[in-house]
Amino acid sequence: MIRRTFLTTTLLAGARSLVTAAGVPAGQLGICTFSCHQHWRAAAEAGKGALEPAMLKFRDPLTFCRYVRRLGAARVQTPLRGTAAAAMRREMEEASGGYEGEVRLPQADADIPAFETEVRRIREAGATVARAVFTGGRRYEIFSALGEYRSFYEQSRQTLARIEPVARKHRLKIAIENHKDHTAAELADLMQELSSEWIGVLVDTGNNLALLEDPRETIGTLAPHVMSVHLKDMALQPATEGFLLSEVPLGTGMLDLDGIIGTLRKVNPAIGIHLEMATRDPLKIPCLTDRYFATFPERRETHLEAAMARVKANPPKGPVPAVEGKGLGVLLAEEEKNNRDGLAWMREKLAG
């Protein structure tokens, strides 16, 4: 606890001058499942005649691993999705690649046996870290009152207490993503209260812009707990009810990615850094509406003005990704290009 508090204070103090990334080993650079979510959706619908078989380049975790190696990734973060643990381990060992798992968190004590089974499978597959999220939704969309959020926060605290003994027993680190649910400070508080080497944070470099945070604030707060990374660059555009938030090709957005990775690796040099370039329409962040602030009313005063100034100061450098009205073949081609370009940028700028 003392060490983490010291690190938080130190990194926040230095957040305005982020450390420069230096020589990330190629084996730590990879890609996560959601970076190929259009292709996964197509794979799930393959039997419905939505696409020609030749368009489908993977169908399951094993073929996904082979596909991302062809894109240029040495490491992959994906759930097993029913794949045999031994088969995944063999696949990654033969390719000299790294595997990071994904696991669904238990909602109650009755869910612990299933959770432990999956943790065991992920370890058998060769992973030492697994990503998890508290919720798949966005705070300002799924909660309409402060009391609802407070109940969720308490459930999150209880969930961490449930999973820590299992993670410790099987020696699997569980990295909880900042997933547009908790603010960086709230997530860091949960980690500091638990204070376990087996539970930490998957730092998504762009998500907390949706909660009006300065990226330096997010990184400085979460860095002491980092166990994994989703690397993305972001573009902002003004909108009637707030602003639009888009993932854009690495190096073309507003984030200081080199500084962010340098700061995170200063705390944990061994972290896996996974591209997450979601090819989709811009997300609407309705921060000029009353509902948006229902679960953190103070943020209207503390964060809104600076967030809107950030939108104005950082217009997109080019067209942002959009998928509406495009055919599946076009979407899959654009997604693959975005991922190839992102992985190439990572190899050149982070490993170079």
LOGU-266628 format. One record per residue (C-alpha): x negated, y negated, z negated; residue number from 0. Coordinates in Angstrom, 2 decimals. Layout:
BEGIN
xx	yy	zz	pos
X	Y	Z	NUM
...
END
This chain:
BEGIN
xx	yy	zz	pos
0.00	0.00	0.00	0
-2.78	-2.44	-0.93	1
-4.68	-1.71	2.29	2
-1.60	-2.15	4.46	3
-0.65	-5.42	2.76	4
-4.20	-6.72	3.26	5
-4.18	-5.70	6.92	6
-0.80	-7.35	7.49	7
-2.06	-10.63	6.00	8
-5.32	-10.49	7.94	9
-3.72	-9.68	11.30	10
-0.99	-12.28	10.93	11
-3.64	-14.88	10.17	12
-5.47	-13.93	13.38	13
-2.43	-13.37	15.57	14
-2.90	-16.64	17.46	15
-6.26	-15.41	18.76	16
-5.69	-11.75	19.52	17
-8.71	-9.48	19.72	18
-9.85	-8.54	23.22	19
-9.38	-4.93	24.31	20
-12.60	-3.09	25.00	21
-13.23	0.20	26.78	22
-10.14	2.28	26.05	23
-11.01	5.96	26.81	24
-9.12	7.13	29.89	25
-7.69	10.04	27.90	26
-5.74	7.58	25.73	27
-3.93	6.04	28.71	28
-0.68	7.63	29.81	29
2.99	7.21	30.57	30
6.22	7.81	28.70	31
9.44	9.45	29.83	32
11.49	6.26	30.14	33
9.06	4.81	32.65	34
10.55	7.41	35.02	35
14.14	7.18	33.80	36
15.61	6.70	37.28	37
13.98	9.95	38.38	38
15.11	11.78	35.24	39
18.67	10.61	35.93	40
18.40	11.88	39.47	41
17.06	15.22	38.20	42
20.04	15.55	35.87	43
22.43	14.93	38.77	44
20.55	17.03	41.32	45
23.25	19.67	41.46	46
25.93	17.12	42.32	47
24.66	16.39	45.82	48
23.41	12.90	44.94	49
20.04	13.38	46.61	50
18.07	15.54	48.96	51
15.88	18.18	47.25	52
12.72	16.70	48.79	53
13.35	13.46	46.89	54
13.08	15.23	43.53	55
9.46	15.39	42.35	56
10.07	16.88	38.89	57
12.88	18.63	37.03	58
11.53	19.46	33.54	59
8.68	18.52	31.18	60
6.12	20.79	32.84	61
6.74	19.49	36.36	62
6.94	15.97	34.90	63
3.42	16.39	33.48	64
2.14	17.49	36.90	65
3.89	14.57	38.56	66
2.44	11.91	36.27	67
-1.05	13.34	36.73	68
-0.60	12.72	40.45	69
0.37	9.15	39.59	70
-2.90	8.78	37.69	71
-1.99	9.38	34.02	72
-4.12	11.58	31.78	73
-1.62	11.50	28.93	74
2.14	11.99	28.70	75
4.77	11.26	26.08	76
7.95	13.28	26.56	77
10.36	15.52	24.64	78
10.01	19.25	25.18	79
13.64	19.50	26.42	80
13.75	23.26	25.86	81
10.31	23.89	27.35	82
8.28	26.55	25.54	83
5.68	24.95	23.28	84
2.98	27.37	24.40	85
3.64	26.54	28.05	86
3.30	22.81	27.40	87
0.10	23.29	25.43	88
-1.37	25.45	28.19	89
-0.34	22.93	30.85	90
-2.04	20.02	29.09	91
-5.16	21.96	28.13	92
-5.71	23.18	31.69	93
-5.41	19.61	32.94	94
-7.53	18.15	30.11	95
-4.61	15.87	29.30	96
-3.07	14.58	26.10	97
0.47	15.31	24.94	98
2.59	13.20	22.60	99
6.01	14.45	21.60	100
9.43	12.95	20.97	101
11.71	14.05	18.17	102
15.27	13.23	17.11	103
15.54	12.03	13.52	104
17.87	13.84	11.08	105
20.97	11.91	10.01	106
21.64	13.97	6.89	107
20.05	16.67	4.74	108
21.91	19.31	6.76	109
19.90	18.23	9.84	110
16.51	18.84	8.24	111
16.13	22.52	9.34	112
16.66	21.61	13.01	113
14.30	18.66	12.65	114
11.62	20.85	11.10	115
11.99	23.41	13.88	116
11.40	20.72	16.48	117
8.44	19.29	14.56	118
6.90	22.75	14.45	119
7.42	23.19	18.22	120
5.86	19.81	18.98	121
2.78	20.71	16.92	122
2.55	24.08	18.65	123
2.64	22.22	21.97	124
-0.54	20.41	20.93	125
0.79	17.02	19.84	126
-0.39	15.26	16.70	127
2.01	12.31	17.15	128
5.70	12.18	18.09	129
7.84	9.18	18.95	130
11.21	8.64	17.27	131
13.88	5.93	17.11	132
16.44	5.10	14.46	133
19.06	4.24	17.07	134
19.36	4.13	20.84	135
21.35	0.89	20.74	136
20.51	-2.80	20.42	137
21.11	-4.51	17.10	138
23.17	-7.38	18.50	139
25.41	-4.97	20.46	140
26.07	-2.16	17.96	141
26.46	-4.15	14.71	142
29.06	-6.87	14.30	143
28.55	-7.74	10.62	144
25.66	-8.16	8.19	145
27.05	-5.41	5.95	146
26.93	-2.92	8.83	147
23.28	-3.69	9.42	148
22.43	-3.43	5.72	149
24.00	0.04	5.64	150
21.91	0.98	8.67	151
18.75	-0.32	6.98	152
19.47	1.79	3.90	153
20.12	4.83	6.10	154
16.79	4.19	7.81	155
15.03	4.11	4.45	156
16.68	7.41	3.46	157
15.77	8.97	6.80	158
12.09	8.17	6.30	159
12.21	9.73	2.84	160
13.77	12.89	4.36	161
11.25	13.34	7.14	162
8.03	12.48	5.31	163
7.62	15.85	3.53	164
8.25	17.68	6.83	165
5.76	15.52	8.73	166
3.18	15.98	5.98	167
3.71	19.75	5.84	168
3.20	20.22	9.58	169
0.65	17.40	9.95	170
2.60	15.62	12.68	171
2.60	11.84	12.63	172
6.03	10.36	13.33	173
5.82	7.00	15.13	174
9.06	5.00	14.79	175
9.58	2.61	17.70	176
10.57	-1.02	17.22	177
13.66	-0.44	19.31	178
15.58	-3.73	19.21	179
17.13	-2.66	15.89	180
14.91	-3.83	13.01	181
12.91	-7.03	13.17	182
9.16	-6.53	12.92	183
9.19	-7.65	9.28	184
12.04	-5.29	8.38	185
10.34	-2.32	10.02	186
7.03	-3.18	8.35	187
8.81	-3.38	4.98	188
10.18	0.13	5.48	189
6.69	1.40	6.25	190
5.10	-0.34	3.30	191
7.73	0.98	0.90	192
7.14	4.56	2.07	193
3.37	4.13	2.40	194
2.63	7.48	4.06	195
-0.16	8.34	6.48	196
2.33	10.58	8.32	197
4.94	7.91	9.12	198
4.11	4.83	11.16	199
5.17	2.70	14.10	200
5.22	3.08	17.85	201
4.59	-0.52	18.87	202
6.57	-1.50	21.95	203
4.89	-4.63	23.26	204
8.05	-6.23	24.65	205
11.13	-5.10	22.75	206
11.15	-7.70	19.99	207
11.40	-10.55	22.45	208
15.07	-9.51	22.45	209
15.12	-10.39	18.72	210
13.61	-13.84	19.45	211
10.17	-13.00	18.08	212
6.91	-14.47	19.28	213
4.90	-11.47	20.58	214
2.00	-12.49	18.32	215
4.33	-12.34	15.32	216
5.48	-8.86	16.30	217
1.99	-7.48	16.90	218
0.47	-9.06	13.81	219
3.23	-7.65	11.62	220
3.35	-4.12	13.04	221
-0.33	-3.54	13.81	222
-1.22	-2.18	10.33	223
1.20	0.71	10.92	224
0.51	1.50	14.59	225
0.37	5.16	15.66	226
1.32	4.85	19.33	227
2.08	2.20	21.96	228
4.59	1.55	24.73	229
2.83	-0.87	27.03	230
4.97	-3.23	29.09	231
4.77	-6.76	30.44	232
7.78	-9.07	30.32	233
9.46	-11.89	32.22	234
12.07	-14.31	30.88	235
14.79	-16.22	32.69	236
17.40	-18.64	31.31	237
21.04	-17.49	31.36	238
24.39	-18.95	30.37	239
24.59	-17.13	27.03	240
20.87	-17.02	26.31	241
18.24	-15.46	28.55	242
17.41	-12.46	30.70	243
14.61	-10.07	29.71	244
12.82	-7.94	32.31	245
9.96	-5.46	32.40	246
7.64	-6.49	35.21	247
4.46	-4.93	36.63	248
1.57	-5.11	34.18	249
-0.43	-8.29	34.51	250
2.37	-10.27	36.17	251
4.35	-11.21	33.05	252
3.96	-13.48	30.02	253
2.23	-11.10	27.57	254
-1.44	-11.18	26.62	255
-1.77	-7.43	27.09	256
-5.54	-7.37	26.73	257
-5.33	-9.19	23.41	258
-2.42	-7.08	22.19	259
-4.20	-3.80	22.86	260
-7.42	-5.13	21.35	261
-5.59	-6.06	18.15	262
-3.82	-2.71	17.88	263
-6.98	-0.71	18.58	264
-8.85	-2.66	15.92	265
-6.55	-0.95	13.42	266
-6.25	2.43	15.17	267
-8.85	3.06	17.90	268
-7.33	6.48	18.72	269
-3.81	5.35	19.65	270
-2.18	6.66	22.80	271
-1.19	3.81	25.12	272
1.78	4.76	27.30	273
3.10	2.75	30.22	274
6.81	1.99	29.92	275
7.79	0.11	33.05	276
11.58	0.45	33.21	277
12.87	-0.13	36.74	278
16.30	-1.60	36.00	279
18.32	-4.80	36.04	280
17.34	-7.57	33.60	281
18.74	-7.20	30.09	282
21.09	-9.92	28.87	283
20.03	-11.40	25.51	284
23.12	-13.38	24.37	285
21.34	-15.48	21.74	286
23.53	-18.56	22.33	287
26.60	-16.70	21.04	288
27.78	-16.40	17.44	289
28.02	-12.59	17.60	290
24.32	-12.28	18.35	291
23.44	-13.70	14.91	292
25.96	-11.65	12.92	293
23.26	-9.43	11.35	294
20.52	-12.04	10.87	295
22.23	-15.45	10.58	296
19.05	-17.15	9.34	297
17.34	-16.40	12.66	298
19.43	-19.08	14.39	299
17.46	-21.67	12.41	300
14.10	-19.93	12.22	301
13.68	-18.44	15.70	302
16.19	-19.67	18.30	303
14.62	-23.00	19.26	304
11.16	-21.50	19.70	305
12.57	-18.57	21.68	306
14.38	-20.80	24.15	307
11.28	-22.96	24.49	308
9.34	-19.77	25.28	309
11.85	-18.94	28.03	310
11.43	-22.39	29.54	311
7.64	-22.26	29.32	312
7.29	-18.82	30.92	313
9.25	-18.63	34.18	314
8.78	-15.41	36.19	315
5.71	-15.38	38.43	316
7.65	-13.51	41.11	317
10.85	-11.53	41.72	318
11.84	-9.35	38.77	319
13.00	-5.74	39.23	320
16.67	-5.22	40.01	321
18.58	-2.06	40.85	322
22.17	-3.15	41.45	323
23.38	-2.16	44.91	324
20.28	-0.15	45.85	325
20.40	3.43	47.04	326
18.82	6.22	45.03	327
15.99	6.74	47.48	328
15.02	3.06	47.26	329
15.18	3.12	43.46	330
12.97	6.19	43.18	331
10.41	4.69	45.56	332
10.34	1.40	43.67	333
10.05	3.17	40.32	334
7.13	5.26	41.55	335
5.34	2.19	42.93	336
5.83	0.33	39.66	337
4.35	3.26	37.74	338
1.43	3.76	40.12	339
0.60	0.07	39.96	340
0.92	0.01	36.18	341
-1.35	2.99	35.65	342
-3.89	1.54	38.07	343
-3.85	-1.73	36.11	344
-4.41	0.17	32.85	345
-7.38	2.06	34.27	346
-8.93	-1.11	35.69	347
-8.25	-3.56	32.87	348
-8.28	-1.40	29.75	349
-10.61	1.49	30.60	350
-12.84	-0.48	32.95	351
END
